[in-house]
Amino acid sequence: MKPTLFVLVPTPITDAILTSSSVPENDHAEWSKDKTYGDGDYCISKITHRIYKSAAANNVKHPPTDPASLTGTPVWWVDQGPTNKWAIFDNEVNTQTEQEKELTYTVQPGVFNAIYLAGLDADVVSVTAKDRPGGEVIFFLTDILEASKPDDYWEYFFGPFRPQRDYLVQGIDQYAKAELTVKLTRASGLVKCGVIAVGDLKPLGATQYGAKAKPRTNSRIKTDDFGKTSVKRRPGTKDFTASAWLKLSEANSVLLTLLDTMDVPCAWIGLDLPEYAGLRAFGLGSGEISYDHQQDCQLTVNIQGYI
């Protein structure tokens, strides 16, 4: 099998698609039109699945789901980000859903053939796919999320456990009414996951040597008026670039895929082998196709990883 460059075109997860979860949506009480909120009070909306902070006193009958409440004059509410239950579907790796010992999500996304998990902090992953809700199991996998590869005896005996930060599952048979359950566990402590992406894993071409992974810092260095330097730390991310060969007959289809995924956060897989995990990122991709030969083309992609 040729080393292949992939993109996972995701299915947006909606209330209708998410059928169950072990994570409750109870970060705060849901907004009520009959309650008066003070400056600094919190609420959630189970329509948008986001948390809101009141920006004014005597805040009543101003729904946070109304855009005027967020941007008007005065501003009544400030969006604080997704609820814990839905953070896993907000397309940001570092806004993680967290829960003690176990996270379980069941979705019915229609036709799909792969899933990608990112922002992981767990010990074990289990994936179950059925041909329909309550139907026959068509795929099952359980795996230990261990990424440590000791280089010497000291690291083998004394090095810390290093969990895998992302995980790709592919080769799932496609059914129109398929049901998928993802379960993440650990013996104790918080289980965390930033992204569950479910969708169509599309091959883009045969990956060539010379691909590059580039860790990118989002921290800022500040120097005050007295010359004192400090670092404002923010989560880092990873970009990568890769080239792939494809047949001229495949070029139109690949180009359409690039157009369809522009400005859409996707999982990009430079090579689907564990040793090349550095060539995986969740983020925005751009690319170009060079028509240099009669029968073959060269694709170049640039992936900007999401925070």
SULQUI-V671395 format. One record per pair of residues at least 6 apart in sequence whose ideal C-beta (glycine too) atoms are under 6 Angstrom apart, sorted by the first residue. I is the first residue (numbers start at 1). J is the second residue. D is the distance in Angstrom with one decimal. If there is no record, write none. Layout:
i=I j=J d=D
i=I j=J d=D
This chain:
i=2 j=206 d=4.6
i=3 j=207 d=4.5
i=3 j=271 d=5.1
i=4 j=203 d=5.0
i=5 j=204 d=4.5
i=5 j=205 d=5.4
i=5 j=207 d=4.7
i=5 j=242 d=5.8
i=5 j=244 d=4.3
i=5 j=270 d=5.9
i=6 j=201 d=5.3
i=6 j=203 d=5.7
i=6 j=269 d=4.1
i=7 j=202 d=5.5
i=7 j=261 d=5.9
i=7 j=266 d=5.3
i=7 j=268 d=5.4
i=8 j=114 d=5.7
i=8 j=116 d=5.3
i=8 j=197 d=5.7
i=8 j=199 d=5.4
i=8 j=201 d=5.0
i=8 j=266 d=5.8
i=8 j=267 d=4.0
i=9 j=199 d=5.0
i=9 j=200 d=4.8
i=10 j=197 d=4.5
i=10 j=199 d=4.1
i=11 j=109 d=4.3
i=11 j=198 d=5.5
i=11 j=199 d=4.7
i=13 j=89 d=4.5
i=17 j=107 d=5.2
i=17 j=108 d=5.9
i=17 j=109 d=5.3
i=18 j=107 d=5.5
i=19 j=106 d=5.0
i=19 j=108 d=5.5
i=20 j=106 d=4.5
i=21 j=105 d=5.0
i=22 j=104 d=4.1
i=23 j=85 d=4.4
i=23 j=99 d=5.3
i=25 j=83 d=5.2
i=25 j=85 d=4.3
i=27 j=44 d=5.5
i=27 j=51 d=5.7
i=27 j=83 d=5.1
i=27 j=84 d=5.6
i=28 j=42 d=4.4
i=28 j=43 d=5.5
i=28 j=44 d=5.0
i=30 j=44 d=5.7
i=30 j=46 d=5.8
i=31 j=43 d=4.1
i=31 j=45 d=5.8
i=31 j=64 d=5.8
i=33 j=61 d=5.7
i=36 j=60 d=4.3
i=37 j=54 d=4.2
i=37 j=59 d=4.0
i=38 j=57 d=5.5
i=39 j=54 d=5.9
i=39 j=56 d=5.8
i=39 j=57 d=4.7
i=41 j=54 d=4.4
i=42 j=53 d=5.5
i=43 j=52 d=5.5
i=44 j=51 d=5.3
i=44 j=83 d=5.5
i=45 j=64 d=5.8
i=45 j=65 d=5.3
i=47 j=65 d=5.5
i=48 j=65 d=5.7
i=49 j=83 d=5.1
i=49 j=86 d=3.8
i=50 j=79 d=5.8
i=50 j=82 d=5.6
i=51 j=80 d=4.2
i=51 j=81 d=6.0
i=51 j=83 d=5.9
i=52 j=64 d=3.9
i=52 j=77 d=4.4
i=53 j=78 d=4.8
i=53 j=80 d=5.3
i=55 j=75 d=4.9
i=55 j=78 d=5.2
i=56 j=74 d=5.7
i=56 j=76 d=5.6
i=59 j=76 d=5.4
i=62 j=69 d=4.7
i=62 j=76 d=4.1
i=64 j=77 d=4.0
i=69 j=76 d=4.3
i=69 j=77 d=4.9
i=70 j=77 d=5.7
i=82 j=90 d=4.4
i=84 j=97 d=5.6
i=87 j=95 d=4.5
i=87 j=97 d=4.7
i=88 j=97 d=4.0
i=88 j=193 d=5.4
i=88 j=196 d=5.3
i=91 j=265 d=4.2
i=92 j=306 d=5.9
i=93 j=118 d=5.0
i=93 j=119 d=4.1
i=93 j=194 d=4.1
i=93 j=195 d=5.6
i=93 j=282 d=5.7
i=93 j=306 d=5.4
i=94 j=194 d=5.9
i=94 j=235 d=4.5
i=94 j=307 d=5.2
i=96 j=119 d=5.2
i=96 j=192 d=4.2
i=96 j=194 d=4.5
i=97 j=193 d=5.6
i=98 j=190 d=4.9
i=98 j=192 d=5.0
i=99 j=191 d=5.8
i=102 j=185 d=4.9
i=103 j=184 d=4.5
i=103 j=191 d=4.9
i=103 j=193 d=5.9
i=104 j=183 d=4.7
i=105 j=182 d=5.2
i=106 j=181 d=4.5
i=107 j=180 d=5.3
i=108 j=179 d=5.1
i=109 j=198 d=4.9
i=111 j=174 d=4.9
i=111 j=176 d=5.8
i=112 j=198 d=5.1
i=112 j=199 d=5.5
i=113 j=172 d=5.2
i=113 j=174 d=5.4
i=113 j=201 d=5.6
i=114 j=170 d=4.1
i=114 j=201 d=3.7
i=115 j=169 d=4.9
i=115 j=198 d=5.0
i=116 j=168 d=5.3
i=116 j=197 d=4.5
i=116 j=267 d=3.8
i=117 j=167 d=4.5
i=117 j=196 d=5.9
i=118 j=166 d=4.5
i=118 j=194 d=5.4
i=118 j=195 d=4.1
i=118 j=282 d=4.6
i=119 j=194 d=2.1
i=119 j=195 d=5.7
i=120 j=165 d=5.5
i=120 j=193 d=5.7
i=121 j=163 d=5.9
i=121 j=192 d=3.9
i=122 j=145 d=5.6
i=122 j=184 d=4.0
i=122 j=186 d=5.4
i=122 j=191 d=4.7
i=123 j=186 d=4.0
i=124 j=144 d=5.8
i=124 j=185 d=4.9
i=125 j=143 d=5.5
i=125 j=145 d=5.8
i=125 j=167 d=5.9
i=125 j=184 d=5.6
i=126 j=142 d=4.4
i=126 j=183 d=4.3
i=127 j=141 d=4.6
i=127 j=169 d=5.3
i=127 j=182 d=5.7
i=128 j=140 d=5.3
i=128 j=181 d=4.6
i=129 j=138 d=5.3
i=129 j=139 d=4.0
i=129 j=172 d=5.3
i=129 j=178 d=5.8
i=129 j=180 d=5.1
i=130 j=137 d=5.6
i=130 j=179 d=4.6
i=131 j=138 d=5.2
i=131 j=175 d=4.6
i=132 j=177 d=4.3
i=133 j=179 d=4.7
i=138 j=173 d=5.0
i=139 j=172 d=4.8
i=145 j=163 d=4.8
i=145 j=164 d=4.4
i=147 j=162 d=4.7
i=147 j=164 d=4.4
i=148 j=162 d=4.5
i=150 j=156 d=3.9
i=150 j=159 d=6.0
i=166 j=280 d=5.8
i=170 j=201 d=5.4
i=184 j=191 d=5.0
i=184 j=193 d=5.8
i=195 j=282 d=5.6
i=197 j=267 d=5.1
i=202 j=257 d=5.4
i=204 j=244 d=5.8
i=204 j=254 d=5.4
i=204 j=299 d=6.0
i=205 j=244 d=3.0
i=205 j=245 d=5.6
i=205 j=246 d=3.7
i=205 j=299 d=5.0
i=206 j=244 d=5.6
i=206 j=245 d=4.9
i=207 j=242 d=5.8
i=207 j=244 d=5.1
i=207 j=270 d=5.9
i=207 j=271 d=5.2
i=208 j=243 d=4.7
i=211 j=242 d=3.9
i=211 j=270 d=5.2
i=211 j=279 d=5.4
i=212 j=241 d=5.1
i=213 j=240 d=4.5
i=213 j=278 d=3.9
i=213 j=279 d=5.9
i=214 j=239 d=4.7
i=215 j=236 d=6.0
i=215 j=238 d=5.4
i=216 j=237 d=5.4
i=216 j=239 d=5.5
i=217 j=236 d=5.1
i=218 j=234 d=4.2
i=219 j=231 d=5.6
i=219 j=233 d=4.9
i=219 j=234 d=5.3
i=220 j=232 d=4.5
i=221 j=231 d=5.7
i=222 j=230 d=5.3
i=223 j=229 d=5.0
i=235 j=307 d=5.4
i=237 j=305 d=3.9
i=237 j=307 d=5.3
i=238 j=281 d=5.4
i=238 j=305 d=4.6
i=239 j=303 d=5.9
i=239 j=304 d=5.4
i=239 j=305 d=5.3
i=240 j=270 d=5.8
i=240 j=279 d=5.4
i=240 j=281 d=5.7
i=240 j=303 d=5.2
i=241 j=302 d=5.1
i=242 j=270 d=4.5
i=242 j=301 d=5.7
i=243 j=300 d=5.0
i=244 j=299 d=4.7
i=245 j=296 d=5.7
i=246 j=254 d=5.9
i=246 j=297 d=5.5
i=246 j=299 d=5.9
i=248 j=295 d=5.4
i=248 j=297 d=5.8
i=251 j=289 d=5.7
i=251 j=297 d=4.8
i=255 j=289 d=5.9
i=258 j=287 d=5.1
i=265 j=306 d=5.9
i=267 j=282 d=5.1
i=268 j=281 d=5.5
i=268 j=285 d=5.3
i=268 j=303 d=4.6
i=269 j=280 d=5.4
i=270 j=279 d=2.7
i=271 j=279 d=5.2
i=281 j=303 d=4.9
i=281 j=305 d=4.1
i=282 j=306 d=5.6
i=283 j=303 d=5.7
i=283 j=304 d=5.0
i=283 j=305 d=4.2
i=283 j=306 d=4.3
i=284 j=304 d=5.0
i=285 j=301 d=5.6
i=285 j=303 d=4.9
i=286 j=302 d=5.3
i=287 j=299 d=6.0
i=287 j=300 d=5.9
i=287 j=301 d=3.9
i=288 j=300 d=5.6
i=289 j=297 d=5.2
i=289 j=299 d=5.3
i=290 j=298 d=4.5
i=291 j=297 d=5.4
